[in-house]
Amino acid sequence: MKRYWTLAALFLAAMTPLGAAAQMDVHLSTDKPGGGQIHIVVKDLEIDRDDLRAASKYLMSVLRQDLKFTSVFIPLEFAAGTDTLPDGGTASAIVEGRLSWDGEKYSLDVSLIDFVSREMIFGKRYRFRHSALRTVSHELCDEILFFLIGEIGVARTRLLFTRREGGVKNLHVVDYDGYGEKKLTTGELVVSPLWVDDHRFVFTSYRRENPDLYIIDLTRGSRKMISHRKGLNIACGYNPGSDELVVTLSIKGNSEIYLMDLDGKLGRRLTKNRAIDVSPVWAPNGREIAFVSDRTRTPQVYIMDRYGGNVRRLTTEGSYNTSPDWSPRGDLIVYSSRDGGLYRMKLISPDGLWLETVFDDFFSYEDACWAPDGRHIAAVVRYSGEPWIVIIDIDSGTRRRLARGETPSWSLLRSR
């Protein structure tokens, strides 16, 4: 999990790899979307021949699901044999297209059309092999989102997470919609995965009986250890602007925060305090870092500049505040705040002047991380004692279970 505070405290106190705070069992069901969403008609594709029918239906079913998952759109269909919606309904746009096959690849000619004027908003041709059916649907959803409301989409992103399997925790990756889950490690204790781009990530593993830091490149299929320093080696944030990790190390026994490059070369030490300093995450502008410290005797979220100066306490409510993550939009920080037997998910502005509890219910929300769109959050809840990754839309409140596991890390947008 991203509960670096618990990990660091236990490591320093007892030299044991993991700890888990008591939590309630919860059942988080998917909520229905609220109002204010955009109706969009998704027509079945025209096809050149009958053997394309299955691929055509698959493409459109994935697209309709993607549109629902945005929490922005409500996909509709015309009444059978007509170009009108039932009961005289209306929409903002229509998606239509034609699918063909040239013997090697599919060709999908698709258009987004204004519902009222029937003028084209955009048109595009995709050429792809059968293995890319889902990818094309995901890309089309992101295009529709951008052209209609100007927001980036996350339909082609993935999430890393860990899952306890016997006496170990293995690393897994899954598409944002829960499809295509793959196990990336076997038989080792893994914590704190972190994407650095759309195909590389770092994580901490105890395979050599020390929490060492590794980097994996999924494109090359390579794995490399980048930090084997004594004690904790945990990367919590990556700044693409400076190509630097911000990490927690306990070289001399106490956990402190440092800068490190992707080859493991150590940079500036940012904290020097008798307290436990952990969980550093970059602001999207690369100028500030949020982190957790118990320098006031209880874990609280602080902010410092990239040089370790101008330290200020951000959280002033609650006695146990951990696991911050900075929104890619820069306007909010999400963190967990313990309240009795529950962990509340909080949103706070970087100046501390605005604070909100996302859900005030009987569920625990931990280890939250932002999607690159700044709209969605992945968090951990428990169902029948098992931790689950749950995707949350902070605007609509929509929630859906993704996969059983912990410590989610949401990938950056995929390169085109």
Residue pairs with C-beta under 8 A, 6 or more apart in sequence:
1 7
1 20
1 162
1 191
1 366
1 367
1 380
1 387
1 406
1 407
2 192
2 236
2 279
2 323
2 325
2 366
2 367
2 369
2 407
3 21
3 322
3 323
3 336
3 366
3 367
4 192
4 234
4 236
4 248
4 278
4 279
4 292
4 322
4 323
5 276
5 278
5 279
5 292
5 294
5 299
5 322
5 323
6 19
6 20
6 21
6 322
7 17
7 18
7 19
7 191
7 192
7 232
7 234
7 278
8 232
8 234
8 248
8 250
8 255
8 276
8 278
9 19
9 276
10 16
10 17
10 18
10 19
11 17
11 211
11 231
11 232
11 250
11 255
12 250
12 253
12 254
12 255
12 276
17 189
17 191
17 206
17 211
18 169
18 189
18 191
21 338
21 343
22 341
23 341
23 342
23 343
23 364
23 366
23 382
24 341
24 342
24 362
24 363
24 364
24 382
25 382
25 383
25 384
25 385
26 362
26 363
26 364
26 381
26 382
26 383
27 383
27 384
28 363
28 381
28 383
28 388
28 390
28 399
28 401
29 399
30 398
30 399
30 400
30 401
31 397
31 398
31 399
32 398
33 68
33 71
33 74
33 396
33 398
34 396
34 397
34 398
37 71
37 72
37 73
37 74
37 396
38 72
38 73
38 74
38 91
38 92
38 93
38 148
38 149
39 73
39 74
39 76
39 89
39 90
39 91
39 92
40 67
40 73
40 74
40 75
40 76
40 91
40 92
40 93
40 94
40 95
40 144
40 148
41 75
41 76
41 77
41 78
41 85
41 91
41 93
41 94
41 95
41 115
42 60
42 63
42 64
42 67
42 75
42 76
42 77
42 95
43 77
43 78
43 94
43 95
43 96
43 97
44 56
44 57
44 60
44 77
45 56
45 59
45 60
45 96
45 97
45 98
45 99
45 108
46 96
46 97
46 98
46 99
47 53
47 56
47 98
47 99
47 100
48 98
48 99
48 100
48 101
49 101
52 99
52 100
52 101
52 106
55 99
55 106
55 130
55 133
56 99
58 133
59 99
59 108
59 133
59 136
59 137
60 137
62 133
62 134
62 137
62 138
63 75
63 95
63 137
63 140
63 141
64 75
65 177
66 137
66 138
66 141
66 155
66 177
67 73
67 74
67 75
67 141
67 144
68 74
68 75
69 155
69 176
69 177
69 391
69 400
70 141
70 145
70 153
70 155
71 375
71 393
71 395
71 396
71 398
72 145
72 149
72 151
73 144
73 145
76 85
76 89
76 91
78 84
78 85
79 85
79 86
85 91
90 115
90 116
91 115
92 114
92 115
92 148
93 112
93 113
93 114
93 115
93 121
93 144
93 148
94 112
94 113
94 114
94 115
94 118
95 110
95 111
95 112
95 113
95 140
95 144
96 110
96 111
96 113
97 108
97 109
97 110
97 111
98 108
98 109
99 106
99 107
99 108
100 106
100 107
100 109
101 107
104 129
105 127
105 128
105 129
106 126
106 127
106 128
106 129
106 130
106 133
107 125
107 126
107 127
108 125
108 126
108 127
108 128
108 136
109 123
109 124
109 125
110 123
110 124
110 125
110 126
110 140
111 120
111 121
111 122
111 123
112 120
112 121
112 122
112 123
112 143
112 144
112 147
112 148
113 119
113 120
113 121
114 120
114 121
121 147
121 148
122 143
122 147
124 140
124 143
126 136
126 139
126 140
128 135
128 136
134 175
134 179
134 180
135 156
137 155
138 155
138 156
139 155
139 156
141 153
141 155
142 152
142 153
142 154
142 155
142 156
143 153
145 151
145 152
145 153
146 152
146 153
151 373
151 375
152 372
152 373
152 413
153 373
154 176
154 371
154 372
154 373
154 376
154 410
154 413
155 176
155 177
156 176
156 413
156 414
157 175
157 176
157 198
157 371
157 372
157 410
157 411
157 412
157 413
157 414
158 173
158 174
158 175
158 176
158 411
159 173
159 174
159 176
159 378
159 389
159 402
159 403
159 408
159 409
159 410
159 411
160 171
160 172
160 173
160 184
160 193
160 194
160 195
160 201
160 203
160 407
160 408
160 409
160 411
161 171
161 172
161 173
161 174
161 193
161 389
161 403
161 405
161 406
161 407
161 408
161 409
162 169
162 170
162 171
162 172
162 190
162 191
162 193
162 405
162 406
162 407
163 169
163 170
163 172
163 403
163 404
163 405
163 406
164 406
168 187
168 188
168 189
168 190
169 189
169 190
169 191
169 406
170 183
170 184
170 185
170 186
170 187
170 188
170 190
171 183
171 184
171 185
171 190
171 193
171 203
172 181
172 182
172 183
172 184
172 403
172 405
173 181
173 182
173 184
173 218
174 180
174 181
174 182
174 402
174 403
175 181
176 371
176 391
176 402
176 410
178 401
178 402
178 403
181 403
184 216
185 205
188 205
188 206
188 207
189 205
189 206
189 207
190 203
190 204
190 205
190 206
191 203
191 204
191 205
191 211
191 234
191 407
192 203
192 204
192 234
192 235
192 236
192 407
193 201
193 202
193 203
193 407
193 409
194 201
194 202
194 203
194 235
194 236
194 237
194 238
194 245
194 409
195 201
195 238
195 409
195 410
195 411
195 412
196 202
196 215
196 238
196 240
196 245
196 262
197 240
197 412
197 415
198 411
198 412
198 413
198 414
198 415
199 217
199 218
199 219
200 215
200 216
200 217
200 218
200 219
201 215
201 216
201 218
201 409
201 411
202 213
202 214
202 215
202 216
202 226
202 235
202 238
202 245
202 262
203 213
203 214
203 216
203 235
204 211
204 212
204 213
204 214
204 232
204 233
204 234
204 235
205 211
205 212
205 214
206 212
208 228
210 228
210 230
210 231
210 233
211 231
211 232
211 233
211 234
212 225
212 227
212 228
212 233
213 225
213 226
213 227
213 228
213 233
213 234
213 235
213 247
213 264
214 223
214 224
214 225
214 226
215 223
215 224
215 226
215 262
216 222
216 223
216 224
217 223
225 264
226 260
226 262
226 263
226 264
227 233
227 247
227 249
227 260
227 264
229 249
229 251
230 250
230 251
231 249
231 250
231 251
231 253
231 255
232 248
232 249
232 250
232 255
233 247
233 249
234 247
234 248
234 249
234 278
235 245
235 246
235 247
235 260
236 246
236 247
236 248
236 278
236 279
236 280
236 281
237 245
237 246
237 280
237 281
237 282
237 289
238 244
238 245
238 246
238 282
239 245
239 246
239 282
239 286
240 412
241 286
242 286
243 261
243 262
244 259
244 260
244 261
244 267
245 259
245 260
245 261
245 262
246 257
246 258
246 259
246 260
246 270
246 280
246 281
246 282
246 289
247 257
247 258
247 259
247 260
247 280
248 255
248 256
248 257
248 258
248 277
248 278
248 279
248 280
249 255
249 256
249 257
249 258
250 256
254 273
254 274
254 276
255 276
255 277
255 278
256 269
256 270
256 271
256 272
256 273
256 277
257 269
257 270
257 271
257 277
257 278
257 280
257 289
257 291
257 308
258 266
258 267
258 268
258 269
258 270
259 266
259 267
259 268
259 270
260 266
260 267
261 267
268 307
268 308
269 308
270 280
270 289
270 304
270 306
270 307
270 308
271 277
271 291
271 293
271 304
271 308
273 293
273 295
274 295
275 293
275 294
275 295
276 293
276 294
276 299
277 291
277 292
277 293
277 295
278 291
278 292
278 293
279 291
279 292
279 322
279 323
279 324
280 289
280 290
280 291
281 289
281 290
281 291
281 324
281 325
281 326
282 288
282 289
282 326
283 289
283 290
283 326
283 330
283 350
284 326
284 327
284 328
284 329
284 330
285 330
286 306
287 305
287 306
288 303
288 304
288 305
288 306
288 350
289 303
289 304
289 305
289 306
290 301
290 302
290 303
290 314
290 324
290 326
290 333
290 350
291 301
291 302
291 303
291 304
291 324
292 299
292 300
292 301
292 302
292 321
292 322
292 323
292 324
293 299
293 300
293 302
294 300
295 302
296 313
298 319
298 320
299 320
299 321
299 322
300 313
300 314
300 315
300 321
301 313
301 314
301 315
301 321
301 322
301 324
301 333
301 335
301 348
302 311
302 312
302 313
302 314
303 311
303 312
303 314
303 350
304 310
304 311
304 312
314 333
314 348
314 350
314 352
315 321
315 335
315 337
315 346
315 348
315 352
316 352
317 337
317 355
318 337
318 338
318 339
319 338
320 337
320 338
321 335
321 336
321 337
321 338
321 346
322 335
322 336
323 335
323 336
323 366
323 367
323 368
324 333
324 334
324 335
325 333
325 334
325 335
325 368
325 369
325 370
326 332
326 333
326 350
326 370
327 333
327 334
327 370
327 374
328 370
328 371
328 372
328 373
328 374
329 374
330 350
331 349
331 350
331 374
332 347
332 348
332 349
332 350
333 347
333 348
333 349
333 350
334 345
334 346
334 347
334 358
334 368
334 369
334 370
334 377
335 345
335 346
335 348
335 368
336 343
336 344
336 345
336 346
336 365
336 366
336 367
336 368
337 343
337 344
337 345
337 346
338 344
341 364
342 362
342 363
342 364
343 364
343 365
343 366
344 357
344 358
344 359
344 360
344 365
345 357
345 358
345 359
345 365
345 366
345 368
345 377
345 379
345 392
346 355
346 356
346 357
346 358
347 355
347 356
347 358
347 394
348 354
348 355
348 356
349 355
358 365
358 377
358 392
358 394
359 365
359 397
363 381
364 381
364 382
365 379
365 380
365 381
365 390
365 392
366 379
366 380
366 381
367 379
367 380
367 406
367 407
367 408
368 377
368 378
368 379
369 377
369 378
369 379
369 408
369 409
369 410
370 376
370 377
370 410
371 377
371 378
371 410
372 410
372 411
372 412
372 413
375 393
375 394
375 395
376 391
376 392
376 393
376 394
376 410
377 391
377 392
377 394
378 389
378 390
378 391
378 392
378 402
378 408
378 410
379 389
379 390
379 392
379 408
380 387
380 388
380 389
380 390
380 405
380 406
380 407
380 408
381 387
381 388
381 390
382 388
383 401
386 404
387 404
387 405
387 406
388 401
388 402
388 403
388 404
388 405
389 401
389 402
389 403
389 404
389 405
389 406
389 408
390 399
390 400
390 401
390 402
391 399
391 400
391 401
391 402
392 398
392 399
393 399
